[in-house]
Amino acid sequence: MRVVRTTLAEQVASELVERIERMALRPGDPIPPESQLAEDFGVNRLVVREAIRMLAAREILVSSQGRQARVSTPSARVLAQMLDFRVRQESLSLEDVIQTRRLVECEVARLAARRVRSGEAGVTETAALLEAMSGAVDDRDKFVDLDVKFHAAISEAAGAELLRLILTSFETILLRARRSTYDARAARGEGHEVTLRAHRSILAAIEAGDEQGAAAAMEEHLQETKRDIPPQ
């Protein structure tokens, strides 16, 4: 059996998370002062301070000098950093990321179409981003940035917080991949009408409330995008 060793600060951090849950503390609520935590956990304040630093790095807490740490809501940043490192390290393949993205984004497109049909969401922002993309085809960084925002707007329309969090965590990796697809098409002398046409198809299906059509259009778009991503 493998023995997992943890530092005292890690143990305090784990217990502190459990305490936050037991106390039902919400984002913005302060945790007890360091002196009280040190006494409660039977450790010195330096250990408590290190535990708070660990939780702040995970965005579970927000800490500032001279003030009590407060509970926070972790964003996708920590997960994004981990995934980006794993891909760079080649302990996680870009192929895995793209496959997961395909599964998530097709469902996101389907949910967005459903919510638009029911009147719970709209596509005004998504349409504006697509229009802006049409005018930025000669500016790689702007085009790619708008591309990312287009997909993010669809996830907002879908209203699925966990799926949106997953997609957001992919953005750092996918920005590099999207720049590669842009460059690959430019090297072949192709324009970017393929991307724009795919986005228009996705948007039209979502706007029509066509769940199956939206998922199929997203699937086709991502398969086309995958073709231009260089192998690792």
C-alpha positions in Angstrom: 0.0 0.0 0.0 1.3 3.4 -0.9 1.7 5.8 2.0 0.7 9.4 1.2 2.6 11.9 3.2 1.3 15.4 3.8 2.7 18.4 5.5 1.2 19.9 8.6 0.1 22.9 6.5 -1.7 20.6 4.0 -3.5 18.8 6.8 -4.6 22.2 8.3 -5.7 23.3 4.8 -7.8 20.2 4.4 -9.4 20.6 7.8 -10.0 24.3 7.1 -12.0 23.4 3.9 -14.1 21.0 6.0 -14.7 23.7 8.6 -15.8 26.1 5.8 -18.3 23.5 4.6 -19.6 22.8 8.2 -20.0 26.5 8.9 -21.8 26.9 5.5 -19.6 30.0 4.8 -20.4 31.7 1.5 -18.2 33.6 -0.9 -17.1 36.9 0.8 -17.6 35.5 4.3 -14.4 35.8 6.5 -12.8 32.7 8.1 -11.8 32.9 11.8 -8.6 34.8 12.6 -5.2 33.1 12.3 -4.7 33.1 16.1 -8.0 31.3 16.6 -7.3 28.8 13.9 -3.9 28.1 15.3 -5.4 27.5 18.8 -8.2 25.3 17.4 -5.9 23.1 15.3 -3.1 23.0 17.9 -0.4 24.5 15.5 1.5 27.7 15.3 0.4 30.7 13.2 3.0 30.1 10.6 1.4 26.7 9.7 -2.0 28.3 9.5 -0.6 31.1 7.3 0.9 28.5 4.9 -2.4 26.6 4.8 -4.2 29.9 3.9 -1.6 30.5 1.2 -2.3 27.1 -0.3 -6.1 27.6 -0.3 -5.6 31.1 -1.8 -3.5 29.6 -4.6 -6.5 27.3 -5.3 -8.9 30.3 -5.2 -10.8 28.8 -2.3 -9.8 31.8 -0.2 -8.9 35.4 -0.9 -6.1 36.6 1.4 -4.6 40.1 1.8 -2.1 41.4 4.3 -3.7 42.8 7.5 -7.2 41.4 6.8 -8.9 38.2 7.6 -9.0 35.7 4.7 -12.4 35.4 3.0 -14.1 32.5 1.2 -13.9 32.8 -2.6 -15.4 31.0 -5.6 -12.7 29.2 -7.6 -12.6 30.0 -11.2 -11.3 27.9 -14.1 -7.8 29.4 -13.8 -6.3 26.7 -11.6 -7.7 23.9 -13.7 -6.6 25.7 -16.9 -3.0 26.0 -15.5 -3.0 22.3 -14.7 -4.3 21.2 -18.1 -1.9 23.5 -19.9 1.0 22.2 -18.0 0.0 18.6 -18.6 -0.2 19.2 -22.4 3.1 21.0 -22.5 4.6 18.2 -20.4 3.1 15.7 -22.8 1.5 13.8 -20.0 -1.9 14.7 -21.5 -2.4 14.7 -25.2 -4.0 17.5 -27.1 -6.0 14.8 -28.8 -7.6 14.0 -25.4 -8.4 17.7 -24.9 -10.0 18.1 -28.3 -12.0 14.9 -27.9 -13.4 16.1 -24.6 -14.0 19.6 -26.1 -16.0 17.9 -28.8 -18.2 16.0 -26.4 -18.8 19.1 -24.2 -19.3 21.7 -27.0 -21.8 19.5 -28.9 -23.9 19.2 -25.7 -23.5 22.9 -25.0 -24.8 23.8 -28.5 -27.8 21.5 -27.9 -28.6 23.1 -24.6 -28.2 26.6 -26.0 -30.7 25.8 -28.8 -33.1 24.4 -26.2 -32.9 27.5 -24.0 -33.3 29.9 -27.0 -36.4 28.0 -28.1 -37.9 28.3 -24.6 -37.1 32.0 -24.4 -34.6 31.5 -21.6 -31.6 32.8 -23.6 -30.8 34.8 -26.7 -28.1 35.0 -29.3 -27.6 38.7 -29.7 -24.1 38.7 -28.3 -23.1 35.6 -30.2 -24.3 37.1 -33.5 -22.4 40.4 -32.8 -19.2 38.4 -32.2 -19.6 36.5 -35.4 -20.1 39.8 -37.3 -16.9 41.1 -35.7 -15.1 37.9 -36.8 -16.1 38.6 -40.4 -14.2 41.9 -40.2 -11.1 40.5 -38.6 -10.0 37.7 -41.0 -6.7 39.4 -41.7 -5.8 39.9 -38.0 -4.9 36.5 -36.5 -4.9 37.4 -32.9 -8.2 39.4 -33.0 -9.8 36.7 -35.1 -8.8 33.9 -32.7 -9.8 36.0 -29.7 -13.3 36.6 -31.2 -13.5 32.9 -32.0 -12.9 32.0 -28.4 -15.5 34.5 -27.3 -18.0 33.2 -29.8 -17.8 29.7 -28.3 -17.9 31.2 -24.7 -21.1 33.1 -25.6 -22.7 29.8 -26.7 -21.8 28.2 -23.4 -23.3 31.2 -21.6 -26.5 30.7 -23.5 -26.5 27.0 -22.6 -26.7 28.0 -18.9 -24.8 24.9 -17.7 -22.2 26.2 -15.2 -20.1 23.1 -15.0 -19.8 22.7 -18.8 -18.9 26.4 -19.1 -16.2 25.9 -16.4 -14.7 23.0 -18.3 -14.7 24.9 -21.6 -13.1 27.9 -19.9 -10.4 25.7 -18.5 -9.5 24.7 -22.1 -9.1 28.2 -23.4 -5.3 28.6 -22.9 -4.6 25.3 -24.7 -7.2 26.0 -27.4 -5.9 29.5 -28.1 -2.6 27.9 -29.2 -4.5 25.3 -31.2 -6.6 27.9 -32.9 -3.6 30.0 -33.9 -2.2 26.8 -35.5 -5.4 26.2 -37.5 -5.3 29.9 -38.6 -1.7 29.6 -39.7 -2.3 26.2 -41.4 -5.1 27.6 -43.6 -3.1 30.7 -44.4 -0.1 28.5 -45.4 -2.4 26.6 -47.8 -3.6 29.9 -49.3 -7.1 29.4 -47.9 -9.2 32.1 -46.4 -11.2 31.7 -43.3 -14.7 31.5 -44.8 -14.8 27.8 -43.8 -14.7 28.9 -40.1 -17.1 31.7 -40.6 -19.5 29.5 -42.5 -19.4 26.8 -39.8 -20.1 29.4 -37.1 -23.0 30.7 -39.1 -24.5 27.2 -39.3 -24.1 26.7 -35.6 -25.6 30.1 -34.8 -28.5 29.6 -37.2 -29.4 26.2 -35.7 -29.2 27.6 -32.1 -31.3 30.6 -33.1 -33.9 28.3 -34.6 -34.0 26.2 -31.5 -32.9 23.2 -33.4 -31.1 21.0 -30.8 -30.0 18.2 -33.2 -29.0 20.7 -35.9 -26.9 22.7 -33.5 -25.1 19.7 -32.1 -24.4 18.4 -35.7 -23.1 21.8 -36.9 -20.8 22.0 -33.9 -19.6 18.4 -34.5 -18.8 19.2 -38.1 -17.0 22.4 -37.2 -14.8 20.7 -34.6 -13.9 17.8 -36.9 -12.8 20.4 -39.6 -10.8 22.3 -37.0 -9.1 19.1 -35.8 -7.8 18.5 -39.3 -5.6 21.6 -39.1 -4.1 21.0 -35.7 -0.5 19.7 -36.1 0.3 16.3 -34.4 2.2 16.4 -31.1 
